[in-house]
Amino acid sequence: MTTDVDPKSLTPRQAQVLEFIKTNMAYYSPTVRQIAQEFNIRSPNGVVCHLKALEKKGLITIRRNVARGIEVIA
């Protein structure tokens, strides 16, 4: 499934987070803590905000109440 999201509509950090998720999904997605550690984000809520923005743009889906529940769509 492809989306009609213009890559230019992503912030630089959103693009980095999306690329990190894509490259670290051997069997399962990275955790919020792993993403926070990779980008030196102090609060898990900061990561969640980036993930929600990516989900809103249709690039990922987040399965609620599932550990490592991030799925890349695009």
Distance bins in CASP14 RR format, pairs under 12 A and 6 or more apart:
PFRMAT RR
TARGET T0000
AUTHOR 0000-0000-0000
RMODE 2
METHOD distances of the structure
MODEL  1
1 58 0 0 0 0 1 0 0 0 0 0 0
1 59 0 0 0 0 0 1 0 0 0 0 0
1 60 0 0 0 0 0 1 0 0 0 0 0
1 61 0 0 0 0 0 1 0 0 0 0 0
1 71 0 0 0 0 0 1 0 0 0 0 0
1 72 0 0 0 0 0 1 0 0 0 0 0
1 73 1 0 1 0 0 0 0 0 0 0 0
1 74 1 0 0 1 0 0 0 0 0 0 0
2 58 0 0 0 0 0 1 0 0 0 0 0
2 59 0 0 0 0 0 1 0 0 0 0 0
2 72 0 0 0 0 0 1 0 0 0 0 0
2 73 0 0 0 0 1 0 0 0 0 0 0
2 74 1 0 0 1 0 0 0 0 0 0 0
3 9 0 0 0 0 0 1 0 0 0 0 0
3 10 0 0 0 0 0 1 0 0 0 0 0
3 18 0 0 0 0 0 1 0 0 0 0 0
3 54 0 0 0 0 0 1 0 0 0 0 0
3 55 0 0 0 0 0 1 0 0 0 0 0
3 56 0 0 0 0 0 1 0 0 0 0 0
3 57 1 0 0 1 0 0 0 0 0 0 0
3 58 1 0 1 0 0 0 0 0 0 0 0
3 59 1 0 0 1 0 0 0 0 0 0 0
3 60 0 0 0 0 0 1 0 0 0 0 0
3 61 0 0 0 0 0 1 0 0 0 0 0
3 72 0 0 0 0 0 1 0 0 0 0 0
3 73 1 0 0 1 0 0 0 0 0 0 0
3 74 1 0 1 0 0 0 0 0 0 0 0
4 57 0 0 0 0 1 0 0 0 0 0 0
4 58 0 0 0 0 1 0 0 0 0 0 0
4 59 0 0 0 0 0 1 0 0 0 0 0
4 73 0 0 0 0 0 1 0 0 0 0 0
4 74 0 0 0 0 1 0 0 0 0 0 0
5 14 0 0 0 0 0 1 0 0 0 0 0
5 15 0 0 0 0 0 1 0 0 0 0 0
5 18 0 0 0 0 0 1 0 0 0 0 0
5 53 0 0 0 0 0 1 0 0 0 0 0
5 54 0 0 0 0 1 0 0 0 0 0 0
5 55 0 0 0 0 0 1 0 0 0 0 0
5 56 0 0 0 0 1 0 0 0 0 0 0
5 57 1 0 1 0 0 0 0 0 0 0 0
5 58 1 0 0 1 0 0 0 0 0 0 0
5 59 1 0 0 1 0 0 0 0 0 0 0
5 60 0 0 0 0 0 1 0 0 0 0 0
5 73 0 0 0 0 1 0 0 0 0 0 0
5 74 1 0 0 1 0 0 0 0 0 0 0
6 15 0 0 0 0 0 1 0 0 0 0 0
6 57 0 0 0 0 1 0 0 0 0 0 0
6 59 0 0 0 0 0 1 0 0 0 0 0
6 74 0 0 0 0 0 1 0 0 0 0 0
7 14 0 0 0 0 1 0 0 0 0 0 0
7 15 1 0 0 1 0 0 0 0 0 0 0
7 18 0 0 0 0 1 0 0 0 0 0 0
7 19 0 0 0 0 0 1 0 0 0 0 0
7 57 0 0 0 0 0 1 0 0 0 0 0
7 59 0 0 0 0 1 0 0 0 0 0 0
7 74 0 0 0 0 1 0 0 0 0 0 0
8 14 0 0 0 0 0 1 0 0 0 0 0
8 15 0 0 0 0 1 0 0 0 0 0 0
8 57 0 0 0 0 0 1 0 0 0 0 0
9 15 0 0 0 0 1 0 0 0 0 0 0
9 18 0 0 0 0 0 1 0 0 0 0 0
9 53 0 0 0 0 0 1 0 0 0 0 0
9 54 0 0 0 0 0 1 0 0 0 0 0
9 56 0 0 0 0 0 1 0 0 0 0 0
9 57 1 0 0 1 0 0 0 0 0 0 0
9 58 0 0 0 0 0 1 0 0 0 0 0
9 59 0 0 0 0 0 1 0 0 0 0 0
10 16 0 0 0 0 1 0 0 0 0 0 0
10 17 0 0 0 0 1 0 0 0 0 0 0
10 18 1 0 0 1 0 0 0 0 0 0 0
10 19 0 0 0 0 0 1 0 0 0 0 0
10 50 0 0 0 0 1 0 0 0 0 0 0
10 53 0 0 0 0 1 0 0 0 0 0 0
10 54 1 0 0 1 0 0 0 0 0 0 0
10 56 0 0 0 0 0 1 0 0 0 0 0
10 57 1 0 0 1 0 0 0 0 0 0 0
10 58 0 0 0 0 0 1 0 0 0 0 0
10 59 0 0 0 0 1 0 0 0 0 0 0
10 60 0 0 0 0 0 1 0 0 0 0 0
10 74 0 0 0 0 0 1 0 0 0 0 0
11 17 0 0 0 0 1 0 0 0 0 0 0
11 18 0 0 0 0 0 1 0 0 0 0 0
11 49 0 0 0 0 0 1 0 0 0 0 0
11 50 0 0 0 0 1 0 0 0 0 0 0
11 53 1 0 0 1 0 0 0 0 0 0 0
11 54 0 0 0 0 0 1 0 0 0 0 0
11 57 0 0 0 0 0 1 0 0 0 0 0
12 18 0 0 0 0 0 1 0 0 0 0 0
12 19 0 0 0 0 0 1 0 0 0 0 0
12 39 0 0 0 0 0 1 0 0 0 0 0
12 50 0 0 0 0 0 1 0 0 0 0 0
13 19 0 0 0 0 0 1 0 0 0 0 0
13 20 0 0 0 0 0 1 0 0 0 0 0
13 35 0 0 0 0 0 1 0 0 0 0 0
13 38 0 0 0 0 0 1 0 0 0 0 0
13 39 1 0 0 1 0 0 0 0 0 0 0
13 40 0 0 0 0 0 1 0 0 0 0 0
13 41 0 0 0 0 1 0 0 0 0 0 0
13 46 0 0 0 0 1 0 0 0 0 0 0
13 47 0 0 0 0 0 1 0 0 0 0 0
13 49 0 0 0 0 0 1 0 0 0 0 0
13 50 1 0 0 1 0 0 0 0 0 0 0
13 51 0 0 0 0 0 1 0 0 0 0 0
13 53 0 0 0 0 1 0 0 0 0 0 0
13 54 0 0 0 0 0 1 0 0 0 0 0
14 20 0 0 0 0 0 1 0 0 0 0 0
14 21 0 0 0 0 0 1 0 0 0 0 0
14 35 0 0 0 0 0 1 0 0 0 0 0
14 39 0 0 0 0 0 1 0 0 0 0 0
14 46 0 0 0 0 0 1 0 0 0 0 0
14 47 0 0 0 0 0 1 0 0 0 0 0
14 49 0 0 0 0 1 0 0 0 0 0 0
14 50 1 0 1 0 0 0 0 0 0 0 0
14 51 0 0 0 0 1 0 0 0 0 0 0
14 52 0 0 0 0 0 1 0 0 0 0 0
14 53 1 0 1 0 0 0 0 0 0 0 0
14 54 1 0 1 0 0 0 0 0 0 0 0
14 55 0 0 0 0 0 1 0 0 0 0 0
14 56 0 0 0 0 0 1 0 0 0 0 0
14 57 1 0 0 1 0 0 0 0 0 0 0
14 58 0 0 0 0 0 1 0 0 0 0 0
14 59 0 0 0 0 1 0 0 0 0 0 0
14 60 0 0 0 0 0 1 0 0 0 0 0
15 21 0 0 0 0 0 1 0 0 0 0 0
15 22 0 0 0 0 0 1 0 0 0 0 0
15 39 0 0 0 0 0 1 0 0 0 0 0
15 50 0 0 0 0 0 1 0 0 0 0 0
15 53 0 0 0 0 0 1 0 0 0 0 0
15 54 0 0 0 0 1 0 0 0 0 0 0
15 57 0 0 0 0 0 1 0 0 0 0 0
15 59 0 0 0 0 1 0 0 0 0 0 0
15 74 0 0 0 0 0 1 0 0 0 0 0
16 22 0 0 0 0 0 1 0 0 0 0 0
16 23 0 0 0 0 0 1 0 0 0 0 0
16 35 0 0 0 0 1 0 0 0 0 0 0
16 38 0 0 0 0 1 0 0 0 0 0 0
16 39 1 0 0 1 0 0 0 0 0 0 0
16 40 0 0 0 0 0 1 0 0 0 0 0
16 41 0 0 0 0 0 1 0 0 0 0 0
16 47 0 0 0 0 0 1 0 0 0 0 0
16 50 0 0 0 0 1 0 0 0 0 0 0
16 54 0 0 0 0 0 1 0 0 0 0 0
17 23 0 0 0 0 0 1 0 0 0 0 0
17 24 0 0 0 0 0 1 0 0 0 0 0
17 29 0 0 0 0 0 1 0 0 0 0 0
17 30 0 0 0 0 1 0 0 0 0 0 0
17 32 0 0 0 0 0 1 0 0 0 0 0
17 34 0 0 0 0 0 1 0 0 0 0 0
17 35 1 0 0 1 0 0 0 0 0 0 0
17 36 0 0 0 0 0 1 0 0 0 0 0
17 38 0 0 0 0 1 0 0 0 0 0 0
17 39 1 0 0 1 0 0 0 0 0 0 0
17 41 0 0 0 0 1 0 0 0 0 0 0
17 46 0 0 0 0 0 1 0 0 0 0 0
17 47 1 0 0 1 0 0 0 0 0 0 0
17 48 0 0 0 0 0 1 0 0 0 0 0
17 49 0 0 0 0 0 1 0 0 0 0 0
17 50 1 0 1 0 0 0 0 0 0 0 0
17 51 1 0 0 1 0 0 0 0 0 0 0
17 52 0 0 0 0 0 1 0 0 0 0 0
17 53 0 0 0 0 1 0 0 0 0 0 0
17 54 1 0 0 1 0 0 0 0 0 0 0
17 55 0 0 0 0 0 1 0 0 0 0 0
17 57 0 0 0 0 0 1 0 0 0 0 0
17 59 0 0 0 0 1 0 0 0 0 0 0
17 60 0 0 0 0 1 0 0 0 0 0 0
17 70 0 0 0 0 1 0 0 0 0 0 0
17 72 0 0 0 0 0 1 0 0 0 0 0
18 24 0 0 0 0 0 1 0 0 0 0 0
18 25 0 0 0 0 0 1 0 0 0 0 0
18 29 0 0 0 0 0 1 0 0 0 0 0
18 30 0 0 0 0 0 1 0 0 0 0 0
18 35 0 0 0 0 0 1 0 0 0 0 0
18 39 0 0 0 0 0 1 0 0 0 0 0
18 50 0 0 0 0 1 0 0 0 0 0 0
18 51 0 0 0 0 1 0 0 0 0 0 0
18 53 0 0 0 0 0 1 0 0 0 0 0
18 54 1 0 1 0 0 0 0 0 0 0 0
18 55 0 0 0 0 0 1 0 0 0 0 0
18 57 0 0 0 0 1 0 0 0 0 0 0
18 58 0 0 0 0 0 1 0 0 0 0 0
18 59 1 0 1 0 0 0 0 0 0 0 0
18 60 1 0 0 1 0 0 0 0 0 0 0
18 70 0 0 0 0 0 1 0 0 0 0 0
18 72 1 0 0 1 0 0 0 0 0 0 0
18 73 0 0 0 0 0 1 0 0 0 0 0
18 74 0 0 0 0 1 0 0 0 0 0 0
19 25 0 0 0 0 0 1 0 0 0 0 0
19 30 0 0 0 0 0 1 0 0 0 0 0
19 35 0 0 0 0 0 1 0 0 0 0 0
19 38 0 0 0 0 0 1 0 0 0 0 0
19 39 0 0 0 0 0 1 0 0 0 0 0
19 54 0 0 0 0 0 1 0 0 0 0 0
19 59 0 0 0 0 0 1 0 0 0 0 0
19 60 0 0 0 0 0 1 0 0 0 0 0
19 72 0 0 0 0 0 1 0 0 0 0 0
19 74 0 0 0 0 0 1 0 0 0 0 0
20 29 0 0 0 0 0 1 0 0 0 0 0
20 30 1 0 0 1 0 0 0 0 0 0 0
20 31 0 0 0 0 0 1 0 0 0 0 0
20 32 0 0 0 0 0 1 0 0 0 0 0
20 34 0 0 0 0 1 0 0 0 0 0 0
20 35 1 0 0 1 0 0 0 0 0 0 0
20 36 0 0 0 0 0 1 0 0 0 0 0
20 37 0 0 0 0 0 1 0 0 0 0 0
20 38 1 0 1 0 0 0 0 0 0 0 0
20 39 1 0 0 1 0 0 0 0 0 0 0
20 41 0 0 0 0 0 1 0 0 0 0 0
20 47 0 0 0 0 0 1 0 0 0 0 0
20 50 0 0 0 0 0 1 0 0 0 0 0
20 51 0 0 0 0 0 1 0 0 0 0 0
20 54 0 0 0 0 0 1 0 0 0 0 0
20 60 0 0 0 0 0 1 0 0 0 0 0
20 70 0 0 0 0 0 1 0 0 0 0 0
20 72 0 0 0 0 0 1 0 0 0 0 0
21 28 0 0 0 0 0 1 0 0 0 0 0
21 29 1 0 1 0 0 0 0 0 0 0 0
21 30 1 0 0 1 0 0 0 0 0 0 0
21 31 0 0 0 0 0 1 0 0 0 0 0
21 32 0 0 0 0 0 1 0 0 0 0 0
21 34 0 0 0 0 1 0 0 0 0 0 0
21 35 1 0 0 1 0 0 0 0 0 0 0
21 38 0 0 0 0 0 1 0 0 0 0 0
21 39 0 0 0 0 0 1 0 0 0 0 0
21 47 0 0 0 0 0 1 0 0 0 0 0
21 50 0 0 0 0 0 1 0 0 0 0 0
21 51 0 0 0 0 1 0 0 0 0 0 0
21 54 0 0 0 0 1 0 0 0 0 0 0
21 55 0 0 0 0 0 1 0 0 0 0 0
21 59 0 0 0 0 1 0 0 0 0 0 0
21 60 1 0 0 1 0 0 0 0 0 0 0
21 61 0 0 0 0 0 1 0 0 0 0 0
21 62 0 0 0 0 0 1 0 0 0 0 0
21 68 0 0 0 0 0 1 0 0 0 0 0
21 69 0 0 0 0 0 1 0 0 0 0 0
21 70 1 0 1 0 0 0 0 0 0 0 0
21 71 0 0 0 0 1 0 0 0 0 0 0
21 72 1 0 0 1 0 0 0 0 0 0 0
21 73 0 0 0 0 0 1 0 0 0 0 0
21 74 0 0 0 0 0 1 0 0 0 0 0
22 29 0 0 0 0 1 0 0 0 0 0 0
22 30 0 0 0 0 0 1 0 0 0 0 0
22 54 0 0 0 0 0 1 0 0 0 0 0
22 59 0 0 0 0 1 0 0 0 0 0 0
22 60 0 0 0 0 1 0 0 0 0 0 0
22 70 0 0 0 0 0 1 0 0 0 0 0
22 71 0 0 0 0 0 1 0 0 0 0 0
22 72 1 0 1 0 0 0 0 0 0 0 0
22 73 0 0 0 0 0 1 0 0 0 0 0
22 74 0 0 0 0 1 0 0 0 0 0 0
23 29 0 0 0 0 0 1 0 0 0 0 0
23 30 0 0 0 0 1 0 0 0 0 0 0
23 35 0 0 0 0 0 1 0 0 0 0 0
23 38 0 0 0 0 0 1 0 0 0 0 0
23 72 0 0 0 0 0 1 0 0 0 0 0
24 30 1 0 1 0 0 0 0 0 0 0 0
24 31 0 0 0 0 1 0 0 0 0 0 0
24 34 1 0 0 1 0 0 0 0 0 0 0
24 35 0 0 0 0 1 0 0 0 0 0 0
24 37 0 0 0 0 0 1 0 0 0 0 0
24 38 0 0 0 0 1 0 0 0 0 0 0
24 68 0 0 0 0 0 1 0 0 0 0 0
24 70 0 0 0 0 0 1 0 0 0 0 0
24 72 0 0 0 0 0 1 0 0 0 0 0
25 31 0 0 0 0 0 1 0 0 0 0 0
25 34 0 0 0 0 0 1 0 0 0 0 0
25 60 0 0 0 0 0 1 0 0 0 0 0
25 68 0 0 0 0 1 0 0 0 0 0 0
25 69 0 0 0 0 0 1 0 0 0 0 0
25 70 0 0 0 0 1 0 0 0 0 0 0
25 71 0 0 0 0 1 0 0 0 0 0 0
25 72 1 0 0 1 0 0 0 0 0 0 0
26 68 0 0 0 0 0 1 0 0 0 0 0
27 68 0 0 0 0 1 0 0 0 0 0 0
28 34 0 0 0 0 0 1 0 0 0 0 0
28 63 0 0 0 0 0 1 0 0 0 0 0
28 66 0 0 0 0 0 1 0 0 0 0 0
28 67 0 0 0 0 1 0 0 0 0 0 0
28 68 1 0 1 0 0 0 0 0 0 0 0
28 69 1 0 0 1 0 0 0 0 0 0 0
28 70 0 0 0 0 1 0 0 0 0 0 0
28 71 0 0 0 0 0 1 0 0 0 0 0
28 72 0 0 0 0 0 1 0 0 0 0 0
29 35 0 0 0 0 1 0 0 0 0 0 0
29 51 0 0 0 0 0 1 0 0 0 0 0
29 54 0 0 0 0 0 1 0 0 0 0 0
29 60 0 0 0 0 1 0 0 0 0 0 0
29 61 0 0 0 0 0 1 0 0 0 0 0
29 62 0 0 0 0 1 0 0 0 0 0 0
29 63 0 0 0 0 1 0 0 0 0 0 0
29 66 0 0 0 0 1 0 0 0 0 0 0
29 67 0 0 0 0 1 0 0 0 0 0 0
29 68 1 0 1 0 0 0 0 0 0 0 0
29 69 1 0 1 0 0 0 0 0 0 0 0
29 70 1 1 0 0 0 0 0 0 0 0 0
29 71 1 0 0 1 0 0 0 0 0 0 0
29 72 1 0 0 1 0 0 0 0 0 0 0
30 36 0 0 0 0 1 0 0 0 0 0 0
30 37 0 0 0 0 1 0 0 0 0 0 0
30 38 1 0 0 1 0 0 0 0 0 0 0
30 39 0 0 0 0 0 1 0 0 0 0 0
30 47 0 0 0 0 1 0 0 0 0 0 0
30 51 0 0 0 0 0 1 0 0 0 0 0
30 60 0 0 0 0 0 1 0 0 0 0 0
30 67 0 0 0 0 0 1 0 0 0 0 0
30 68 1 0 0 1 0 0 0 0 0 0 0
30 69 0 0 0 0 0 1 0 0 0 0 0
30 70 1 0 0 1 0 0 0 0 0 0 0
30 72 0 0 0 0 0 1 0 0 0 0 0
31 37 0 0 0 0 1 0 0 0 0 0 0
31 38 0 0 0 0 0 1 0 0 0 0 0
31 44 0 0 0 0 1 0 0 0 0 0 0
31 47 0 0 0 0 1 0 0 0 0 0 0
31 48 0 0 0 0 0 1 0 0 0 0 0
31 51 0 0 0 0 0 1 0 0 0 0 0
31 66 0 0 0 0 0 1 0 0 0 0 0
31 67 1 0 0 1 0 0 0 0 0 0 0
31 68 1 0 0 1 0 0 0 0 0 0 0
31 69 0 0 0 0 1 0 0 0 0 0 0
31 70 0 0 0 0 1 0 0 0 0 0 0
32 38 0 0 0 0 0 1 0 0 0 0 0
32 39 0 0 0 0 0 1 0 0 0 0 0
32 41 0 0 0 0 1 0 0 0 0 0 0
32 43 0 0 0 0 1 0 0 0 0 0 0
32 44 1 0 1 0 0 0 0 0 0 0 0
32 45 0 0 0 0 1 0 0 0 0 0 0
32 46 0 0 0 0 1 0 0 0 0 0 0
32 47 1 0 1 0 0 0 0 0 0 0 0
32 48 1 0 0 1 0 0 0 0 0 0 0
32 49 0 0 0 0 0 1 0 0 0 0 0
32 50 0 0 0 0 1 0 0 0 0 0 0
32 51 1 0 0 1 0 0 0 0 0 0 0
32 52 0 0 0 0 0 1 0 0 0 0 0
32 62 0 0 0 0 0 1 0 0 0 0 0
32 67 0 0 0 0 0 1 0 0 0 0 0
32 68 0 0 0 0 1 0 0 0 0 0 0
32 69 0 0 0 0 0 1 0 0 0 0 0
32 70 0 0 0 0 1 0 0 0 0 0 0
33 39 0 0 0 0 0 1 0 0 0 0 0
33 41 0 0 0 0 1 0 0 0 0 0 0
33 42 0 0 0 0 0 1 0 0 0 0 0
33 43 0 0 0 0 0 1 0 0 0 0 0
33 44 1 0 0 1 0 0 0 0 0 0 0
33 46 0 0 0 0 0 1 0 0 0 0 0
33 47 0 0 0 0 1 0 0 0 0 0 0
33 48 0 0 0 0 0 1 0 0 0 0 0
33 67 0 0 0 0 0 1 0 0 0 0 0
33 68 0 0 0 0 0 1 0 0 0 0 0
34 41 0 0 0 0 0 1 0 0 0 0 0
34 44 0 0 0 0 0 1 0 0 0 0 0
34 47 0 0 0 0 1 0 0 0 0 0 0
34 67 0 0 0 0 0 1 0 0 0 0 0
34 68 0 0 0 0 1 0 0 0 0 0 0
34 70 0 0 0 0 0 1 0 0 0 0 0
35 41 1 0 0 1 0 0 0 0 0 0 0
35 43 0 0 0 0 0 1 0 0 0 0 0
35 44 0 0 0 0 1 0 0 0 0 0 0
35 46 0 0 0 0 1 0 0 0 0 0 0
35 47 1 0 1 0 0 0 0 0 0 0 0
35 48 0 0 0 0 1 0 0 0 0 0 0
35 49 0 0 0 0 0 1 0 0 0 0 0
35 50 1 0 0 1 0 0 0 0 0 0 0
35 51 1 0 0 1 0 0 0 0 0 0 0
35 54 0 0 0 0 0 1 0 0 0 0 0
35 60 0 0 0 0 0 1 0 0 0 0 0
35 68 0 0 0 0 0 1 0 0 0 0 0
35 70 0 0 0 0 1 0 0 0 0 0 0
36 42 1 0 0 1 0 0 0 0 0 0 0
36 43 1 0 0 1 0 0 0 0 0 0 0
36 44 1 0 1 0 0 0 0 0 0 0 0
36 45 0 0 0 0 1 0 0 0 0 0 0
36 46 1 0 0 1 0 0 0 0 0 0 0
36 47 1 0 1 0 0 0 0 0 0 0 0
36 48 0 0 0 0 1 0 0 0 0 0 0
36 49 0 0 0 0 0 1 0 0 0 0 0
36 50 0 0 0 0 1 0 0 0 0 0 0
36 51 0 0 0 0 0 1 0 0 0 0 0
37 44 0 0 0 0 0 1 0 0 0 0 0
37 47 0 0 0 0 1 0 0 0 0 0 0
38 47 0 0 0 0 1 0 0 0 0 0 0
38 50 0 0 0 0 0 1 0 0 0 0 0
39 46 0 0 0 0 1 0 0 0 0 0 0
39 47 1 0 0 1 0 0 0 0 0 0 0
39 50 0 0 0 0 1 0 0 0 0 0 0
40 46 0 0 0 0 0 1 0 0 0 0 0
40 47 0 0 0 0 0 1 0 0 0 0 0
41 47 1 0 1 0 0 0 0 0 0 0 0
41 48 0 0 0 0 1 0 0 0 0 0 0
41 49 0 0 0 0 1 0 0 0 0 0 0
41 50 0 0 0 0 1 0 0 0 0 0 0
41 51 0 0 0 0 0 1 0 0 0 0 0
43 49 0 0 0 0 1 0 0 0 0 0 0
43 50 0 0 0 0 0 1 0 0 0 0 0
44 50 0 0 0 0 0 1 0 0 0 0 0
44 51 0 0 0 0 0 1 0 0 0 0 0
45 51 0 0 0 0 0 1 0 0 0 0 0
45 52 0 0 0 0 0 1 0 0 0 0 0
46 52 0 0 0 0 1 0 0 0 0 0 0
46 53 0 0 0 0 0 1 0 0 0 0 0
47 53 0 0 0 0 0 1 0 0 0 0 0
47 54 0 0 0 0 0 1 0 0 0 0 0
47 62 0 0 0 0 0 1 0 0 0 0 0
47 70 0 0 0 0 0 1 0 0 0 0 0
48 54 0 0 0 0 0 1 0 0 0 0 0
48 55 0 0 0 0 0 1 0 0 0 0 0
48 62 0 0 0 0 1 0 0 0 0 0 0
48 64 0 0 0 0 0 1 0 0 0 0 0
48 70 0 0 0 0 0 1 0 0 0 0 0
49 55 0 0 0 0 0 1 0 0 0 0 0
49 56 0 0 0 0 0 1 0 0 0 0 0
50 56 0 0 0 0 0 1 0 0 0 0 0
50 57 0 0 0 0 0 1 0 0 0 0 0
50 59 0 0 0 0 0 1 0 0 0 0 0
50 60 0 0 0 0 0 1 0 0 0 0 0
50 62 0 0 0 0 0 1 0 0 0 0 0
50 70 0 0 0 0 0 1 0 0 0 0 0
51 57 0 0 0 0 0 1 0 0 0 0 0
51 58 0 0 0 0 0 1 0 0 0 0 0
51 59 0 0 0 0 1 0 0 0 0 0 0
51 60 1 0 0 1 0 0 0 0 0 0 0
51 61 0 0 0 0 0 1 0 0 0 0 0
51 62 1 0 0 1 0 0 0 0 0 0 0
51 63 0 0 0 0 0 1 0 0 0 0 0
51 64 0 0 0 0 0 1 0 0 0 0 0
51 69 0 0 0 0 0 1 0 0 0 0 0
51 70 1 0 0 1 0 0 0 0 0 0 0
51 71 0 0 0 0 0 1 0 0 0 0 0
51 72 0 0 0 0 0 1 0 0 0 0 0
52 58 0 0 0 0 0 1 0 0 0 0 0
52 59 0 0 0 0 0 1 0 0 0 0 0
52 60 0 0 0 0 1 0 0 0 0 0 0
52 61 0 0 0 0 0 1 0 0 0 0 0
52 62 1 0 0 1 0 0 0 0 0 0 0
52 64 0 0 0 0 0 1 0 0 0 0 0
52 70 0 0 0 0 0 1 0 0 0 0 0
53 59 0 0 0 0 1 0 0 0 0 0 0
53 60 0 0 0 0 1 0 0 0 0 0 0
53 62 0 0 0 0 0 1 0 0 0 0 0
54 60 1 0 1 0 0 0 0 0 0 0 0
54 61 0 0 0 0 1 0 0 0 0 0 0
54 62 0 0 0 0 1 0 0 0 0 0 0
54 70 0 0 0 0 1 0 0 0 0 0 0
54 71 0 0 0 0 0 1 0 0 0 0 0
54 72 0 0 0 0 1 0 0 0 0 0 0
54 73 0 0 0 0 1 0 0 0 0 0 0
54 74 0 0 0 0 1 0 0 0 0 0 0
55 61 1 0 0 1 0 0 0 0 0 0 0
55 62 1 0 1 0 0 0 0 0 0 0 0
55 63 0 0 0 0 0 1 0 0 0 0 0
55 64 0 0 0 0 0 1 0 0 0 0 0
55 69 0 0 0 0 0 1 0 0 0 0 0
55 70 0 0 0 0 1 0 0 0 0 0 0
55 71 0 0 0 0 1 0 0 0 0 0 0
55 72 0 0 0 0 0 1 0 0 0 0 0
55 73 0 0 0 0 1 0 0 0 0 0 0
55 74 0 0 0 0 0 1 0 0 0 0 0
56 62 0 0 0 0 0 1 0 0 0 0 0
57 73 0 0 0 0 1 0 0 0 0 0 0
57 74 0 0 0 0 1 0 0 0 0 0 0
58 71 0 0 0 0 0 1 0 0 0 0 0
58 72 0 0 0 0 0 1 0 0 0 0 0
58 73 1 0 1 0 0 0 0 0 0 0 0
58 74 1 0 0 1 0 0 0 0 0 0 0
59 70 0 0 0 0 0 1 0 0 0 0 0
59 71 0 0 0 0 0 1 0 0 0 0 0
59 72 1 0 0 1 0 0 0 0 0 0 0
59 73 1 0 1 0 0 0 0 0 0 0 0
59 74 1 0 1 0 0 0 0 0 0 0 0
60 69 0 0 0 0 1 0 0 0 0 0 0
60 70 1 0 1 0 0 0 0 0 0 0 0
60 71 1 0 0 1 0 0 0 0 0 0 0
60 72 1 0 1 0 0 0 0 0 0 0 0
60 73 1 0 0 1 0 0 0 0 0 0 0
60 74 0 0 0 0 1 0 0 0 0 0 0
61 69 0 0 0 0 1 0 0 0 0 0 0
61 70 1 0 0 1 0 0 0 0 0 0 0
61 71 1 0 1 0 0 0 0 0 0 0 0
61 72 0 0 0 0 1 0 0 0 0 0 0
61 73 1 0 0 1 0 0 0 0 0 0 0
61 74 0 0 0 0 0 1 0 0 0 0 0
62 68 0 0 0 0 0 1 0 0 0 0 0
62 69 1 0 0 1 0 0 0 0 0 0 0
62 70 1 0 1 0 0 0 0 0 0 0 0
62 71 1 0 0 1 0 0 0 0 0 0 0
62 72 0 0 0 0 0 1 0 0 0 0 0
62 73 0 0 0 0 0 1 0 0 0 0 0
63 69 1 0 1 0 0 0 0 0 0 0 0
63 70 1 0 0 1 0 0 0 0 0 0 0
63 71 1 0 0 1 0 0 0 0 0 0 0
64 70 0 0 0 0 0 1 0 0 0 0 0
END
